[in-house]
């Protein structure tokens, strides 16, 4: 899941939620504390504070800061923020294995397997049937 390149000094973690995917890179040796999502600031990409809090929740638990860049696609903003949270948690655990004890109880290292159920033939949706008419 996580990669460490020789010429680049970053750790990468991949997070997924529903159809959203986030590739998170943390730069441990950098002095900057920026958080970029798809080349935008965190506040510009996730305009609602609840999505911002979800995305940076692992930093709040660990009380640490790193320079972070994220590439995310698919799904909605809520799913993308949860995918960022999972990818960030995985990258932080790759950086320091001891942080796993702090992140695991909050559920940040668990991939949420729930997906949208597919539409079945002969039905209006995944489970909703056609309207019944007496006459």
Buried (B, 14 or more C-beta within 10 A) or exposed (E): EBBEEEEEEBBBBBBBBBBBBBBBBBBBEEEEEEBBBEEEEBEEBBEEEEBBEBBBBBBEBBEBEBBBBBBBEBBEBBBBBBBBBBBBBBBBBBBEEEBBEBBEEBEBBEEEEEEEEEEEEEEEEEEEEEEEEEE
